[in-house]
Amino acid sequence: MTDIATVFALWKGGFLHDADVVAWADAALLANADPGQALIDLSLNGPARCARWAERDFPPNAARLTGPQAFALHALLVDLDRIDSVLVFATAAASAAMGGDLEQPEVQLGYELDHLLDDCGDPQACVARARAALPPMLPACRQVLADLLPESHGLPLRDPSAR
């Protein structure tokens, strides 16, 4: 079963709605004989309220997606036909790349997109670069997602730019 830290990290990243997290927590409670206090708290209070608690009171607050995980999720959920979605992806890819291994293609792309957005101030070139570079990278992104969510239980992941 997908663990609470992963689900909470996905919510913090904007990939899940509050109601989806609560529904997941409710289902996990029913499936677990000894669910633990954090899962009960998440089910009863929702992720937004739990996020305001200290890590000692709600340990999943420490959960974070790795740079490659965040990149893969954004890459798989971006709508390349929507400029706003591509720009959200580009900003996230740039952020995920910072301090990463320059041998990794997602880190290289993140730095390129950051350069086009911030140094050149050219969002059109950034969108064009993302649209060209992303499709060949998607198989590797799918593998990262399979590793992150081996059993997603139908979590309805969403593009964080979608409102």
N, C-alpha and C positions, 0 to 999 in steps of 0.2 A: 504494500500500500504506500502511496505517496505520503511523505512525512509532513508534519505540521510546519517545520522550519522551511521546507521547500515551498509549500503553499503560501506561507507568510511572506517569504522573499519575493514570490511572484506577485503578490498583492502590492508589496512596497514598490515594486518596479512598474506598477501600473498595468500589469498583464491580466489581472482579475478584478472584477467588481466586488464590493463588499458582500452583496447578497450571495454571490457564488462561493465566497470563502465560508460564509455561515452555512450554506447548504452542504458544502464539502465536510465541514466540521460536524454537522448533524449526522451525516451518513457515516462518518468515521466513528462517532460515538456509538452508533447502533452496531457497528461491526467489531467493536473492541470491548472485551470484558473488563479491562483495566485501562481506561483511556488516559488517565493522568489529568492533573488540574489545568494545564495549559489548554488542552483541547476543550475541556468543559468551559473554561473562561472564554475561549474564542467563539464557541457556540452561543453562549449566553450574552456576550457583550459585543461581539463583532470585532473586526480587525482594526477599525479606526480608534476605538476606545482602548483596545489592548496595546496599540502602538504607542499610546501616551504613558504606559506604565514602564517602570524601570525594568531592566533586563533580569534582575533578581526576582521580580514579581511575575514576569512573563518572558522566560528564556528565549522564545523564538524571535524576540526583538533583535537578537544578535545575528540573525540569519541574513546573509547577503548572497546575491548572485555573483559568480565570478565574471570577469570581463568576457571570456569566451561564451559563457552562458547568456549574459545580457545581449551580446552581439547576435548570437544565434536566434534568440527569441525575437528581437527587433527585426532581424533579417527575414525570418519566416512569416512575420505578421505585417510587415510593411505593405502598403498598397502603392505599388510603383506608378500607378496612374494618378495618384493624388500628390501634388507638390508638398502640401503640408505634412503628409505622412512620410514622405521621403526626407524632408528636412528634420522631422523628429528622429527618424532613423539615423540620419547623418550626425546629429548632435549626440545621440546615444552612442553611436559607434566611435565617435571621437573621444567621448568620455571613457568608454570601456578600453580604449587603446592606450591611454596615458599610463606610462610606466611598463607597458607590456613588451613582450619579446618581439622585436622587429622582424624576426624570421617568420612570424605567423602572418598569414595573408589578411586576417581580419584586423590585426594591429596596423599593418601597412595601409590598408584601406582607411582605417579610422584616422590615421595621421594625414593622409591625403585629403580626406573630407574636411578635417579640421583646418588644414591649410587653405583650402578653397573658401571655406566659410569665414574664418577669422582673419587670416592674413591677407587674402585677396578680396574679401568682401564680395564674393561672386556666388550667390546661391544658385544661379542657373547652371553654372559649371559644376557645382557640387551635386545638384540633382542629376545632371547628365552623367557624371562619373559614377554615382551610386547606381543608376539604372543600368549602366553598362557592366559594372563589376559584380553586381550582386547575383544575378542568375547562376553563374557557374559555381558560386560558393554555397548554394543552397543544399546540396547533398551532405556536405560536411556539417552544416547547421542542423540538418535533420538528425544526424547522429548525435550531436551534442544534446539536442532536445530529448532524444531517446534515452541517453544516459542520465539526464536530469530527471525525467519523468518516465521511468520504465513502466509504471502503471498510473496513468494520469486520471483514470476513473472519470473520463469525460469532462475534465476541467475546461470550461469555455474560455480559453486564452483569447485575448483581444489585442488589437493594435493600440498602444497607449495614446496615439494621436486621435483616435476615434472618440467622439464625445457623445 
